[in-house]
Each structure stands twice: as structure tokens, then as C-alpha cells.
Amino acid sequence: MKRSSTVAEKRHMQRVAEMGCIVCSHIYDHKDTPAQVHHVRVNHGWGRSSHFMTIPLCVEHHTGKTGVHSMGRDEFESLHGYSELRLLEIVQDKLGVN
């Protein structure tokens, strides 16, 4: 059974999405690109990670041709120069949640 998100989780994911795409802003210096919340997929198979382990990605970097879901983790990291985990660290630093 799927559990509902807590108020804290919803607020965190809202803050993450409001940052704009972390790939566009941090790597390519394009500011204010609207973002979707991506759950970082590390050390848990294909299941969804915690709502607190999320990064903001625009449609292109989330599910587009150069996106993590389309390319896979390794190819995404090779193209953009950052792993999902490294991007998560950057997001957490920017939000002050480390």
C-alpha cells in the first residue's frame, strides 16, 4: 500500500521544485528553468527513494533525450559531468538541509 506524503515531505519537494532545474542552473548557467522533482535512484533498485532525496530537473533533463530516465544514470553522468548523488549534495547545500 502506498503511503501519503507528510506535510514536511511535501514542503521539501515544493522547495526543491521551486529551485529550477539544477542541471540547467549549476552546469549550464541557465537560470529559472521550471523543474519537476526527480527522486534520486541510488542503492535501492528501481523503487522510489525518500521524498527528501530529490533534485529539481526540467523536462529535458528528467525525461527528455538528455534526461536521466532516458539515458540512464551512467550516461547522464558522463554527458553532464555530475551524478545524481552529487547533484543531490548541491541541492541540499543550497537548501541548507545537510
NORMO-V114595 format. One record per run of one state. SS is the DSSP state (~ for helix, > for strand, _ for the rest). FROM is the first residue (numbers start at 1). TO is the last residue. If there is no record, write none. Layout:
ss=SS from=FROM to=TO
ss=SS from=FROM to=TO
This chain:
ss=_ from=1 to=6
ss=~ from=7 to=18
ss=_ from=19 to=21
ss=~ from=22 to=27
ss=_ from=28 to=35
ss=> from=36 to=39
ss=_ from=40 to=53
ss=> from=54 to=57
ss=_ from=58 to=58
ss=~ from=59 to=63
ss=_ from=64 to=67
ss=~ from=68 to=71
ss=_ from=72 to=72
ss=~ from=73 to=80
ss=_ from=81 to=83
ss=~ from=84 to=95
ss=_ from=96 to=98
